[in-house]
Each structure stands twice: as C-alpha cells, then as structure tokens.
Amino acid sequence: MVMSAELTLGAEEELHLIELDSWRLSASAPQLLKELPGGSYAAELQRTTVETNTDVTETLAGLRAELVRLRRGVMDVAGPLGVGIAAVGTAPRSEISDFELTSSQRFGAMQEKYRLLVDEQLICGFQVHVGVSDRDLAIQLAQRVAEHLPVLLALSASSPFWNGHDTGYASVRSLVWQRWPSAGATGPLESAAEYDELIADLIGTGVIADDGMAYFDIRPSAHAPTLELRVCDALPLVDDAVLIAGLFRAAVRAAEIDIENGVPLQPRRAPVQRAALWQAARTGLSAELLSAGARPRPIEAAEAVRSLVESLRPALDEFGDYDEVRSLAEEALARGNSSHRQRATFARTQQLDDVVRLVVAETQSIGERS
C-alpha cells in the first residue's frame, strides 16, 4: 500500500487507582510514580490517576502487548499497597470530595483558574495516536474522520455512575470533559496554519495557557507527530481498547484514500456533530446512534458499528486487521460496552462495591487473547 501518512499506533491510557479494601479512589499516584519509569507513566491532574504511554508500534498485536505491559507495571507496584486499577471513564464509587490535586505549578494554576471544573475531573479517558507527521494532512484527515467519532465513543462508554449514583448516561465522562472551554470540534479547517492560528487565538484570549490545553475531540498531537483521538472513555477490557485503535487507524487511512482519489469533503455542521456525540454519550450501544454523513439519521447502534467496520474494510485489509477488528466488534456488541455491564451488575446486587469489583477485575484480567 502507498501511504503518505506513517499510520503507526500508540495510546495513552488513564487508570483510576482503587483501594481494594474499600473500593474507593486511592490518592496514591505520587507514591506509585516514584517506582515507575517516567517515560512510560505520568501524573494526571488528580492524585487518584496514573497515565500510561505506550511505545510506538505498527500493529494491533504490538499495541495490545504494550497496553498489557503497562497495566502490569502499575499492578506490580500498586498491588503490595492494596491498590488496584480501573480503566473506566468514572470510578463507580467516586465522589467529588475524593478529588486531590497533583502538586505542580501547572496544575495549581489550572485549579485557580478553572475552579469547579478542575475539582470535578475524576475521569479517565483513552487516547489513540496514529502517525501522521504531515500536519496539513493531519488537519484534513481530522475533518473527514470526525463523523465516525460518535460510534467510537459509544463503543468505549464506561461511565454511567457519577458521584455515587446512576446518571442515566452511558458516558457521563464525556459530559464532564466537554465543559472545558477548548473541548469539542475545531470547526472547519484546511491547513496546519489555520489550526495554529486557532490555537494562537485561544491562547491570546487568556482562556487557555498553551497548545496542550487544546482539548479537541481529534487533533494533531501537541507532543508527537500524530493525529490524536480524544473522545473515548477508558476501557477496562484490552480487547475493546484494541478495537477502538484498529477502527481509528482504519478511519484515518480511509480518509487518506478519499483525499488521494479527490473525494470531496462533506462536513457535518458543528451542532449536528455535537448532537451525534451527545446521543452516543447518552445511550452508548443500548439504543440508536446517528449514522455517518453530513445529514445523519437515527439507526440502531449495532447497525452503526457493523456499518463502520464494513465501510472501513479496504483500509482494514491493507493492515491485515479486518478479521480481528470484525471479531472484536461482534464480541463487543454481544457483551455490551462497560456501561451496560456495570448497570447489569448493579441491577443484580444493588451494590456499587460490586460494580467497582467488576471493573477492577476486568482491567486487571490481562492474559493473552485466546
């Protein structure tokens, strides 16, 4: 295959730290990070979270191995302290009072400026990086891939519980996140110069401090030559994380093929894209999503997922990923996303502790795929 984008893979996975004797959040990140290598692990805004950063890889198998390696690294350090990990958008038993700010000048300045918005960031996401060093190309690809983001959010949705109760949303994390002043879509852009001008304008307002705070749904990374997906909840099952990565990379490649073939961009209006993402956050895979295209229509979530996989088959075939991604998608539809599984557990036992136990067990079940 001929590609101008590198299309390598990488990921950042945010992990809640959980006290295994109480199932509450554990503010032990500073202690754990002292024992973990800095290149692979990083602090987050809240002391109850550790971020992992994979090495760059070229295959889904390589990404899977990286995710497993990094989770195991945290588990090895956290386990002796009675702490587990949970890769979910929100920890089911988290409460606003659990928030403890990581000590740093940057985070302190953010708390002073954004106040409640920072204090409620007890959330974890999953970011996928696909290698695209040409920044002009990255901007064009981002515009074309955006229509697929609601399906990826729905597949990842893992945050039905917030502040101790069921919110009615599959991904309340995405609602919390979208309150940042620089979150959401960029609007129409055609070049890296236009993107840089947008960032400069935002920094010039004083509302954000730097390009690292451009929390767009999809963006050229602020620190790597990649296109970065940012809409997804953290996913407890490694299989589901690999599925998201495979679909995103294929969507980027499919968009590149369209550009090469002169297929015109048919962008969605920003309010329509926002509505599609809201719908995905609200119901996940349990009801309808909005179809792809400039004028989407409601379709069953399973149809939306299968339609996305099949539409990306040529790109998936180029990577040799079609069979695996199709299988992973069918498994995800059969078992439901994490929000569905969490609610099913709570319906059986009426105990949030059991829900936390579930997501910790899923996150820490990192044996090789059969």
PELINKA-V347899 format. One record per backbone hydrogen bond with DSSP energy under -1.0 kcal/mol. CO is the residue of the C=O (numbers start at 0). NH is the residue of the N-H. E is the energy in kcal/mol with one decimal. If there is no record, write none. Layout:
{{CO | NH | E} {CO | NH | E}}
This chain:
{{7 | 130 | -1.7} {8 | 56 | -2.8} {9 | 128 | -3.0} {10 | 53 | -2.5} {11 | 126 | -2.7} {12 | 51 | -2.8} {14 | 49 | -2.0} {15 | 85 | -1.9} {16 | 25 | -2.7} {17 | 83 | -3.1} {18 | 22 | -3.0} {23 | 18 | -3.2} {25 | 27 | -1.4} {27 | 31 | -2.3} {28 | 32 | -3.0} {29 | 33 | -1.0} {31 | 34 | -1.7} {36 | 39 | -1.2} {36 | 40 | -1.4} {39 | 52 | -2.7} {41 | 50 | -2.6} {44 | 101 | -2.9} {45 | 48 | -1.2} {46 | 28 | -2.3} {47 | 16 | -2.6} {49 | 14 | -2.7} {50 | 41 | -2.4} {51 | 12 | -1.8} {56 | 8 | -3.6} {58 | 62 | -2.0} {59 | 63 | -2.7} {60 | 64 | -2.2} {61 | 65 | -1.9} {62 | 66 | -2.6} {63 | 67 | -2.4} {64 | 68 | -2.6} {65 | 69 | -2.5} {66 | 70 | -2.2} {67 | 71 | -2.6} {68 | 72 | -1.8} {69 | 73 | -1.7} {70 | 74 | -2.6} {71 | 75 | -2.6} {72 | 76 | -1.2} {73 | 77 | -3.1} {74 | 78 | -2.8} {77 | 80 | -1.5} {77 | 82 | -1.9} {78 | 81 | -2.4} {81 | 19 | -2.6} {83 | 17 | -2.7} {85 | 15 | -2.4} {85 | 87 | -1.4} {88 | 123 | -2.1} {90 | 93 | -2.4} {94 | 97 | -2.7} {95 | 98 | -1.7} {99 | 46 | -2.9} {103 | 107 | -2.5} {104 | 108 | -2.2} {105 | 109 | -2.1} {106 | 110 | -2.4} {107 | 111 | -2.0} {108 | 112 | -1.9} {109 | 113 | -3.0} {110 | 114 | -1.8} {113 | 116 | -1.9} {114 | 117 | -1.1} {114 | 118 | -2.1} {115 | 119 | -1.4} {117 | 120 | -2.0} {119 | 121 | -1.5} {120 | 122 | -1.3} {123 | 233 | -1.7} {124 | 13 | -2.0} {126 | 11 | -2.6} {127 | 228 | -2.9} {128 | 9 | -1.4} {129 | 226 | -2.8} {130 | 6 | -3.6} {133 | 137 | -2.4} {134 | 138 | -2.0} {135 | 139 | -1.8} {136 | 140 | -2.8} {137 | 141 | -2.4} {138 | 142 | -1.7} {139 | 143 | -1.3} {140 | 144 | -2.5} {141 | 145 | -1.4} {144 | 147 | -2.3} {145 | 148 | -1.5} {147 | 151 | -1.5} {148 | 152 | -2.5} {149 | 153 | -2.5} {150 | 154 | -2.3} {151 | 155 | -1.7} {152 | 156 | -1.3} {156 | 338 | -2.1} {158 | 171 | -2.5} {159 | 166 | -3.0} {161 | 164 | -1.2} {164 | 161 | -2.5} {169 | 158 | -2.0} {171 | 175 | -2.3} {172 | 176 | -2.9} {173 | 177 | -2.1} {175 | 178 | -1.1} {176 | 179 | -2.0} {179 | 182 | -1.8} {183 | 216 | -2.8} {190 | 194 | -1.8} {191 | 195 | -3.1} {192 | 196 | -2.1} {193 | 197 | -2.1} {194 | 198 | -2.5} {195 | 199 | -2.7} {196 | 200 | -2.4} {197 | 201 | -2.3} {198 | 202 | -2.8} {199 | 203 | -2.5} {200 | 204 | -1.2} {202 | 205 | -1.3} {209 | 212 | -1.7} {210 | 213 | -1.6} {212 | 214 | -1.5} {213 | 215 | -1.3} {216 | 229 | -2.8} {218 | 227 | -3.2} {223 | 225 | -2.2} {224 | 131 | -1.4} {225 | 220 | -2.4} {226 | 129 | -2.3} {227 | 218 | -1.8} {228 | 127 | -1.1} {231 | 125 | -1.7} {236 | 240 | -1.6} {237 | 241 | -2.5} {238 | 242 | -2.1} {239 | 243 | -2.3} {240 | 244 | -2.2} {241 | 245 | -2.7} {242 | 246 | -2.5} {243 | 247 | -2.5} {244 | 248 | -2.5} {245 | 249 | -1.9} {246 | 250 | -2.4} {247 | 251 | -2.2} {248 | 252 | -2.4} {249 | 253 | -2.9} {250 | 254 | -2.1} {251 | 255 | -2.0} {252 | 256 | -2.4} {253 | 257 | -2.1} {254 | 258 | -2.1} {255 | 259 | -2.5} {256 | 260 | -2.0} {257 | 262 | -2.7} {258 | 261 | -1.4} {268 | 272 | -2.1} {269 | 273 | -2.5} {270 | 274 | -2.1} {271 | 275 | -2.3} {272 | 276 | -2.2} {273 | 277 | -2.4} {274 | 278 | -2.5} {275 | 279 | -1.9} {276 | 280 | -2.3} {277 | 281 | -2.5} {278 | 282 | -2.4} {279 | 283 | -1.8} {280 | 169 | -1.8} {280 | 170 | -2.4} {282 | 285 | -2.4} {286 | 300 | -2.3} {288 | 298 | -2.9} {296 | 290 | -2.6} {298 | 288 | -2.8} {299 | 303 | -2.2} {300 | 304 | -2.4} {301 | 305 | -2.6} {302 | 306 | -2.7} {303 | 307 | -2.0} {304 | 308 | -2.4} {305 | 309 | -2.5} {306 | 310 | -2.4} {307 | 311 | -1.6} {309 | 312 | -1.3} {311 | 315 | -2.9} {312 | 316 | -3.2} {313 | 317 | -1.5} {314 | 318 | -1.2} {315 | 320 | -2.8} {320 | 324 | -3.0} {321 | 325 | -3.0} {322 | 326 | -2.2} {323 | 327 | -2.8} {324 | 328 | -2.5} {325 | 329 | -2.2} {326 | 330 | -2.2} {327 | 331 | -2.3} {328 | 332 | -2.3} {329 | 333 | -2.1} {330 | 334 | -2.2} {331 | 335 | -1.7} {336 | 340 | -2.0} {337 | 341 | -2.9} {338 | 342 | -2.2} {339 | 343 | -2.3} {340 | 344 | -2.0} {341 | 345 | -2.4} {342 | 346 | -2.6} {343 | 347 | -1.4} {344 | 348 | -2.0} {345 | 349 | -3.0} {350 | 354 | -1.0} {351 | 355 | -2.5} {352 | 356 | -2.6} {353 | 357 | -1.9} {354 | 358 | -2.2} {355 | 359 | -2.4} {356 | 360 | -2.3} {357 | 361 | -2.6} {358 | 362 | -2.2} {359 | 363 | -2.4} {363 | 365 | -1.5}}
